[in-house]
Amino acid sequence: MGHRNIHLRSALMIEALQYEFMRNALVAAVLVSIACGIVGTFIVIKRIVFISGGITHAAFGGIGLGYLLGINPVLTAIPFSLVSALGIGVVSKRTKISEDAAIGILWTVGMALGILFVGLSPGYAPDLFSYLFGSILTVPFTDIIIMLILDLIIIATVLLLYKELQALSFDEEFSEIAGVPTQTLYLVLLCLVALSIIVLIRVVGIVLVIALLTIPTTIVKQFTHKLRSLILYSAICAVILTVAGLWFSYLFDLPSGATIVLLLASVFLISALIKRL
């Protein structure tokens, strides 16, 4: 009986592809995976996961501003995230304030501003929950276009500065001696992180973004250390697991963002056991 129900649900999901919301969800899964594969690789290698978390939570200020102004919160989150990324980079590199302190300050200020803006906005914020915890099944076509544009910017920037970013990631001190503008490149990398966070917010939400940015690369990193391979296989891994998580969430009527992240974590544990054996 249980197998019959699963087959029935599978058939229903195939039928669901006729609907725009499901097609949008699949496209969104691919777009976020591209951002994960490219930017997530640099985040893991450069060990800036905590910085990424700070930028992610600071982006909530932009989402709140969107509600207050009555425009798409994703659009207002873009400049907010970029300013936060640059703020963390500049403050930590050019002042006596430690990087951890700068991250903590911008993290809390961004969240506080977001809460304040949402509180000041008229009426009720009906889809605020989806920005916090993700809802890939409710991603509208307008957000798909925004995600596509941001992905293209990320791809173009990495292709243009690939060798410099590679040098920055593996040996920053030597790169600086060799004349590479490491401080500027570091700010560019943080801006790429900010843009990738915007791509991910509607899929897994602010609370779970870091998992999707780090777990696929961490899985792949156990089996290869070549940068090109890491980027490519991280993106492929993210596509497979994000789509699988979407399928499970639809099949068993579970929250999509949490399902995707838990599936990623499960595969990471399995891969770690395989690597150990």
Secondary structure as the mmCIF struct_conf table of DSSP 4:
data_model
#
loop_
_struct_conf.conf_type_id
_struct_conf.id
_struct_conf.beg_label_comp_id
_struct_conf.beg_label_asym_id
_struct_conf.beg_label_seq_id
_struct_conf.end_label_comp_id
_struct_conf.end_label_asym_id
_struct_conf.end_label_seq_id
HELX_RH_AL_P HELX_RH_AL_P1 GLY A 2 ALA A 16
TURN_TY1_P TURN_TY1_P1 LEU A 17 GLN A 18
BEND BEND1 TYR A 19 TYR A 19
HELX_RH_AL_P HELX_RH_AL_P2 GLU A 20 LYS A 46
TURN_TY1_P TURN_TY1_P2 ARG A 47 ARG A 47
HELX_RH_AL_P HELX_RH_AL_P3 VAL A 49 LEU A 69
TURN_TY1_P TURN_TY1_P3 GLY A 70 GLY A 70
BEND BEND2 ILE A 71 ILE A 71
HELX_RH_AL_P HELX_RH_AL_P4 PRO A 73 ARG A 94
BEND BEND3 THR A 95 ILE A 97
HELX_RH_AL_P HELX_RH_AL_P5 GLU A 99 LEU A 120
BEND BEND4 SER A 121 GLY A 123
TURN_TY1_P TURN_TY1_P4 PRO A 126 ASP A 127
HELX_RH_AL_P HELX_RH_AL_P6 LEU A 128 PHE A 133
HELX_RH_3T_P HELX_RH_3T_P1 ILE A 136 THR A 138
HELX_RH_AL_P HELX_RH_AL_P7 PHE A 141 LEU A 160
TURN_TY1_P TURN_TY1_P5 LEU A 161 LEU A 161
HELX_RH_AL_P HELX_RH_AL_P8 TYR A 162 PHE A 170
HELX_RH_AL_P HELX_RH_AL_P9 GLU A 172 ILE A 177
TURN_TY1_P TURN_TY1_P6 ALA A 178 GLY A 179
HELX_RH_AL_P HELX_RH_AL_P10 THR A 182 LYS A 221
TURN_TY1_P TURN_TY1_P7 GLN A 222 PHE A 223
HELX_RH_AL_P HELX_RH_AL_P11 LEU A 227 LEU A 251
TURN_TY1_P TURN_TY1_P8 PHE A 252 ASP A 253
HELX_RH_AL_P HELX_RH_AL_P12 SER A 256 ARG A 276
#
